[in-house]
C-alpha cells in the first residue's frame, strides 16, 4: 500500500507542477536576496537602498513559500500564497513604473511576465483546491474528474433519457449538438475556450441497460476523451444515483486548461452545473431560469458549488 501511494505521488502531474513552482520560488528568492540591485534595474525600478531592502524582503518570502511547497506539494494553501505574492509583486512594479526614476518599458515587460507566472500559480492552486482521489490531472496531462447527483426517478428512466444522445445538449451547457450516426457512433460539437467550436466523433464502448454507458472519442478528434456514466439505485430506494467518470485532453493542451480555469470554465464545476440542470429537467420537465443571480444573463437556477470570482456574459 505504501509503495502504491509513493508511486501515485511521483506520477501526479498537479503535484509535479506544484513542486516545480516550489523550486522556482526558492531560485527566485535566492536571486532577490543576493542581487537586489540588478533585479531592481531589470524590472525598471530605481536602484535605491529602500528598493533593495524591499526586494530582499520579497526574496525571503519566496524562499519560505518554496520550502513549504516542497514539503507539502499536495496542499493548495502555499500555492495560493504565491498567487497573493504575485499581486503584491505586480503592484510594486507598477508603483515603480510611475515613479520619477522608473523605466516604464522594462516595468511593462516585467508586469507581463508576472501576469504569466500568476496564471500558472492560479491554475496550480485551483487544481489542488478541487483535487480528490478521483479527480485531478493524470501523469500524461489529461483532466480526470468524477461527479455525481441523486435524481428522484428510477434508473430505467434516467438511463433512457441519457441513452438518447440528442438529449445531452439540453443540459450540457457547452454542447452545441450531438448526432447519432451508425454502429454505436456519434458526432459531437461543443464550445471550447474563447468561444471556439470543437468537434469529435465518439463510439459507445459499453452499454448495459439501466446500469452504465461508456464511450471514447475516435482518432483525429479535436477533443480526446473517454468516460463512463453509472446509473445506480440510490440508498433507501430514493431514486437514482448518477455518477459520471471521465478523462479528456483540454482543447489547446495545458495552455488551454490554464485559460479555461482563469475564465471560470472549470470541468468539475461545469459538470456539477450540468448534472443539476439534468435533475431539474427529469424531475420537473423543464430547465428553470433566473435573472436574479450572481451570474449575468440567463442560467440554470440552482445554487453554485461556490461563488465564482468573476463571471462573463
DODORO-271003 format. One line per field, with one value per residue (C-alpha): x, y, z; residue number from 0. Coordinates in steps of 0.1 Angstrom, whole numbers. Last residue first. Example, Ala and Ser with C-alpha at 12.3 -4.5 7.8 and 13.67 -1.06 7.14 Angstrom:
2
X c(137  123)
Y c(-11  -45)
Z c(71  78)
pos c(1  0)
REM end
This chain:
313
X c(-216  -186  -185  -157  -145  -172  -194  -191  -209  -235  -271  -296  -313  -297  -286  -299  -278  -251  -243  -245  -283  -317  -322  -335  -341  -355  -349  -381  -399  -398  -379  -360  -354  -343  -320  -304  -298  -281  -260  -249  -239  -217  -203  -192  -178  -157  -146  -135  -147  -141  -123  -90  -96  -103  -71  -50  -66  -60  -23  -22  -35  -52  -85  -84  -73  -101  -109  -143  -163  -200  -222  -260  -275  -311  -343  -347  -346  -331  -297  -299  -303  -273  -269  -233  -218  -185  -156  -133  -119  -96  -110  -105  -109  -84  -87  -121  -135  -144  -177  -191  -228  -238  -265  -301  -292  -255  -239  -202  -177  -201  -181  -172  -166  -152  -158  -146  -161  -140  -158  -127  -123  -143  -179  -191  -200  -203  -207  -220  -210  -228  -225  -242  -246  -261  -259  -248  -252  -240  -226  -210  -243  -248  -285  -304  -272  -274  -309  -297  -277  -309  -291  -292  -330  -333  -308  -326  -359  -346  -326  -358  -366  -357  -323  -292  -260  -225  -191  -158  -128  -96  -80  -52  -16  2  6  -31  -46  -72  -102  -110  -88  -100  -85  -105  -81  -51  -64  -71  -37  -20  -40  -36  2  3  -17  4  36  21  10  45  60  36  44  82  77  58  85  112  95  83  118  113  132  103  80  52  69  80  43  35  64  52  16  27  48  20  -5  21  26  -12  -9  22  2  -24  4  11  -25  -31  -16  -3  32  36  73  83  55  68  104  92  70  98  122  98  91  128  132  103  122  153  134  121  155  169  141  148  185  179  182  151  126  125  122  158  171  156  169  204  202  186  213  218  183  164  184  179  141  139  156  135  102  111  118  84  68  83  70  35  37  47  19  -6  10  8  33  56  26  9  42  46  10  14  46  28  0)
Y c(373  367  359  365  351  324  317  280  248  271  273  263  283  273  305  335  367  378  354  365  360  375  366  331  300  266  238  219  186  189  158  149  185  197  168  174  210  199  175  203  226  199  190  226  230  199  210  245  273  300  323  317  280  278  298  274  244  258  263  226  214  238  220  201  164  143  119  109  95  104  91  90  79  71  73  71  33  35  43  53  27  31  45  49  72  62  81  89  120  133  167  178  142  126  92  83  96  71  60  40  36  21  3  8  -10  -21  -2  -4  10  37  54  91  115  150  187  219  254  283  306  317  282  254  253  218  197  159  132  98  61  29  14  45  82  97  134  155  193  226  212  236  239  202  200  201  194  158  149  141  112  92  70  98  98  61  57  82  65  30  41  51  88  112  121  118  135  125  140  124  140  134  161  146  158  125  119  124  157  160  140  106  108  144  177  208  230  214  224  259  264  251  272  303  298  293  325  344  335  349  380  384  382  410  431  427  438  469  477  474  499  522  527  542  572  595  567  555  522  517  517  492  470  470  463  434  419  422  405  378  373  366  340  326  323  304  280  278  268  243  213  182  197  198  199  213  239  250  253  275  297  305  311  334  354  359  371  396  410  412  431  456  462  468  492  513  513  526  511  527  501  491  453  446  476  463  428  441  459  430  405  381  382  385  358  335  342  335  301  292  302  283  252  255  262  230  211  225  213  179  179  185  159  131  104  107  108  78  58  67  58  25  17  24  0)
Z c(-202  -180  -144  -118  -86  -88  -58  -49  -58  -74  -61  -88  -114  -147  -165  -183  -183  -158  -129  -93  -95  -101  -138  -133  -154  -145  -170  -176  -170  -132  -121  -153  -164  -129  -123  -158  -148  -116  -137  -160  -131  -114  -149  -154  -119  -125  -160  -150  -173  -147  -172  -155  -154  -191  -199  -178  -194  -229  -220  -208  -241  -265  -262  -229  -231  -215  -187  -174  -145  -142  -114  -113  -80  -90  -70  -32  -30  5  -9  -45  -72  -95  -130  -140  -166  -181  -197  -226  -242  -269  -280  -316  -327  -351  -335  -321  -288  -261  -245  -216  -206  -173  -153  -167  -199  -200  -229  -233  -259  -273  -301  -304  -332  -324  -328  -313  -317  -303  -279  -260  -246  -263  -274  -284  -314  -312  -338  -328  -331  -319  -355  -371  -368  -336  -336  -306  -308  -293  -261  -235  -215  -210  -200  -233  -252  -239  -252  -287  -271  -263  -238  -212  -211  -211  -183  -161  -167  -160  -130  -112  -106  -78  -92  -70  -82  -91  -102  -111  -128  -148  -170  -191  -186  -191  -153  -149  -137  -109  -99  -84  -53  -49  -62  -62  -43  -60  -94  -83  -68  -99  -123  -101  -100  -138  -144  -118  -137  -169  -151  -137  -172  -185  -154  -161  -197  -186  -159  -185  -208  -180  -165  -131  -117  -111  -100  -124  -132  -96  -85  -112  -101  -65  -76  -98  -69  -44  -68  -74  -37  -33  -61  -43  -11  -31  -38  -1  7  -22  -4  -24  -28  11  20  -14  -11  24  11  -18  3  27  -1  -19  13  20  -16  -11  19  -2  -28  -3  12  -23  -31  1  -7  -42  -76  -92  -106  -142  -137  -146  -127  -95  -103  -107  -73  -54  -62  -33  -16  -49  -66  -36  -37  -74  -70  -40  -56  -88  -67  -52  -86  -99  -69  -75  -111  -100  -75  -103  -126  -101  -111  -81  -56  -72  -70  -33  -25  -43  -24  9  0)
pos c(312  311  310  309  308  307  306  305  304  303  302  301  300  299  298  297  296  295  294  293  292  291  290  289  288  287  286  285  284  283  282  281  280  279  278  277  276  275  274  273  272  271  270  269  268  267  266  265  264  263  262  261  260  259  258  257  256  255  254  253  252  251  250  249  248  247  246  245  244  243  242  241  240  239  238  237  236  235  234  233  232  231  230  229  228  227  226  225  224  223  222  221  220  219  218  217  216  215  214  213  212  211  210  209  208  207  206  205  204  203  202  201  200  199  198  197  196  195  194  193  192  191  190  189  188  187  186  185  184  183  182  181  180  179  178  177  176  175  174  173  172  171  170  169  168  167  166  165  164  163  162  161  160  159  158  157  156  155  154  153  152  151  150  149  148  147  146  145  144  143  142  141  140  139  138  137  136  135  134  133  132  131  130  129  128  127  126  125  124  123  122  121  120  119  118  117  116  115  114  113  112  111  110  109  108  107  106  105  104  103  102  101  100  99  98  97  96  95  94  93  92  91  90  89  88  87  86  85  84  83  82  81  80  79  78  77  76  75  74  73  72  71  70  69  68  67  66  65  64  63  62  61  60  59  58  57  56  55  54  53  52  51  50  49  48  47  46  45  44  43  42  41  40  39  38  37  36  35  34  33  32  31  30  29  28  27  26  25  24  23  22  21  20  19  18  17  16  15  14  13  12  11  10  9  8  7  6  5  4  3  2  1  0)
REM end
